Amino acid sequence: MSAQWPDPQQGHWNRPTGGYEPQAGGQPGTGWGQASPHPAYPPPYMPGYPAPYPGGGPVEEPPSTGGLVGAMIVAVVTAMLCSGTNLVGIVLGAIALAKRTSEPAEARKLTKYTWICNWIHIGILLLVIGFFAVVIAFA
């Protein structure tokens, strides 16, 4: 037999460890009685160097399309009811829809700004309706 392979007559393959001797502490080694100088898994990238690809962190979930579409619908309705003054809300909502999958954090921020514009215009609309109601009631 070759010196490279163990002799099957010596019972090497019949050992419970599969031919490898366990290390002290019960941890299996590399099979030759010494620990491996390398970790089990390599680091994600070399220390001191940037990550291998941009955005290597956790992937952010895009905002729901329903919230964006709802904000756009309310913006269009308030723009029609307030003589077209909610164009800012419509533009912000359109940009948020465009950035929904590419930049989720920016889309969330723009959706929030769209809802703020919408609530401001709904407040203005309620004030105008209240003013006309008071004028009609006391006229």
Backbone torsions as a table, in degrees:
resi	resn	phi	psi	omega
1	MET	NA	156.5	178.7
2	SER	-73.9	149.2	179.0
3	ALA	-70.7	-16.0	-179.6
4	GLN	-70.9	-32.1	-176.8
5	TRP	-105.5	141.0	178.7
6	PRO	-69.7	155.1	-179.8
7	ASP	-76.9	119.9	-179.4
8	PRO	-64.9	-19.7	-179.9
9	GLN	-70.2	-22.0	-177.6
10	GLN	-83.1	-2.4	177.9
11	GLY	79.0	21.8	-178.7
12	HIS	-59.1	-39.3	-175.3
13	TRP	-81.6	-10.2	-178.2
14	ASN	-91.9	-0.7	179.4
15	ARG	-70.8	146.2	179.8
16	PRO	-66.3	-21.3	180.0
17	THR	-88.5	3.9	178.4
18	GLY	75.1	25.0	178.9
19	GLY	96.8	-6.6	-178.5
20	TYR	-106.3	139.4	179.9
21	GLU	-89.1	130.0	177.0
22	PRO	-68.9	148.6	179.0
23	GLN	-83.8	170.7	176.6
24	ALA	-61.8	140.8	-177.3
25	GLY	90.0	0.1	175.8
26	GLY	81.4	3.7	-179.5
27	GLN	-87.9	131.5	177.6
28	PRO	-70.0	142.8	-179.4
29	GLY	-101.2	-150.0	-179.1
30	THR	-84.8	-1.5	179.1
31	GLY	104.7	-8.7	-178.7
32	TRP	-124.0	23.7	173.6
33	GLY	81.3	12.4	177.6
34	GLN	-138.2	151.4	-178.3
35	ALA	-76.3	151.2	177.8
36	SER	-74.9	135.8	177.9
37	PRO	-74.7	-9.3	-177.5
38	HIS	-103.6	143.4	176.5
39	PRO	-67.8	164.3	-178.7
40	ALA	-61.8	-38.4	179.5
41	TYR	-126.7	140.0	178.4
42	PRO	-70.3	156.2	176.9
43	PRO	-64.2	157.3	-178.1
44	PRO	-60.2	-29.4	174.5
45	TYR	-159.7	162.4	-176.1
46	MET	-69.3	137.5	177.5
47	PRO	-61.0	139.6	-179.7
48	GLY	90.7	-7.8	179.0
49	TYR	-116.0	153.0	178.6
50	PRO	-68.5	164.8	177.9
51	ALA	-59.2	150.9	-176.1
52	PRO	-66.4	-19.0	178.1
53	TYR	-146.0	147.9	-178.5
54	PRO	-67.9	147.2	179.0
55	GLY	70.7	37.5	-177.1
56	GLY	-71.6	-2.1	-179.0
57	GLY	-80.2	-167.1	179.8
58	PRO	-66.1	146.1	-178.8
59	VAL	-83.0	129.7	-178.7
60	GLU	-87.4	137.7	-180.0
61	GLU	-74.1	133.8	178.6
62	PRO	-69.4	152.9	178.9
63	PRO	-64.7	158.1	-177.8
64	SER	-68.1	142.4	179.2
65	THR	-69.2	-30.5	-179.7
66	GLY	-61.5	-42.4	178.7
67	GLY	-65.3	-38.7	179.0
68	LEU	-68.6	-44.4	-179.6
69	VAL	-66.7	-39.0	177.0
70	GLY	-60.8	-43.1	178.1
71	ALA	-63.5	-39.5	178.4
72	MET	-65.6	-42.2	-179.8
73	ILE	-63.4	-45.8	178.8
74	VAL	-63.4	-37.8	178.6
75	ALA	-63.6	-42.1	179.8
76	VAL	-67.1	-42.0	-179.8
77	VAL	-64.9	-44.9	179.1
78	THR	-68.1	-30.3	176.5
79	ALA	-66.3	-39.2	178.3
80	MET	-69.6	-38.1	-178.1
81	LEU	-78.6	-25.6	-177.7
82	CYS	-107.1	32.7	176.1
83	SER	58.8	37.1	174.3
84	GLY	76.1	19.3	-177.3
85	THR	-82.5	-10.2	-178.8
86	ASN	-95.7	35.5	176.9
87	LEU	-65.9	-29.4	178.4
88	VAL	-62.9	-43.5	178.2
89	GLY	-62.9	-39.2	179.2
90	ILE	-66.1	-44.1	-179.2
91	VAL	-65.3	-45.0	178.8
92	LEU	-62.2	-40.2	178.1
93	GLY	-65.5	-39.2	179.0
94	ALA	-66.5	-40.3	178.0
95	ILE	-66.3	-39.2	178.5
96	ALA	-63.0	-40.3	177.1
97	LEU	-63.7	-38.0	-179.5
98	ALA	-69.6	-33.3	-177.0
99	LYS	-95.8	8.7	-173.7
100	ARG	-58.0	-44.7	-177.3
101	THR	-93.3	-30.1	-176.9
102	SER	-81.4	-39.1	-179.0
103	GLU	-134.7	80.5	-175.1
104	PRO	-60.6	-38.3	-179.2
105	ALA	-65.2	-42.7	178.1
106	GLU	-65.8	-38.7	178.7
107	ALA	-64.3	-40.1	177.5
108	ARG	-62.3	-42.7	-179.6
109	LYS	-64.0	-44.1	179.9
110	LEU	-67.2	-34.3	176.9
111	THR	-65.3	-41.0	177.8
112	LYS	-61.7	-42.8	178.3
113	TYR	-64.9	-35.7	177.3
114	THR	-63.2	-44.8	178.5
115	TRP	-64.7	-35.7	177.2
116	ILE	-63.1	-45.5	176.7
117	CYS	-59.9	-41.5	-179.9
118	ASN	-62.9	-46.3	-178.9
119	TRP	-66.4	-34.6	175.8
120	ILE	-62.6	-44.4	-179.1
121	HIS	-71.2	-33.2	175.1
122	ILE	-66.0	-39.4	176.4
123	GLY	-62.8	-44.2	177.5
124	ILE	-61.4	-42.8	179.6
125	LEU	-61.8	-42.4	178.7
126	LEU	-66.7	-37.0	176.8
127	LEU	-63.9	-42.7	179.4
128	VAL	-65.5	-42.9	178.3
129	ILE	-64.1	-42.0	177.6
130	GLY	-62.9	-40.4	178.5
131	PHE	-61.6	-46.4	179.6
132	PHE	-65.9	-35.0	177.9
133	ALA	-64.6	-41.5	178.9
134	VAL	-67.8	-42.5	179.9
135	VAL	-63.1	-43.0	-179.5
136	ILE	-68.5	-37.9	-176.9
137	ALA	-67.9	-35.9	-177.3
138	PHE	-99.3	6.9	179.7
139	ALA	-85.5	NA	NA
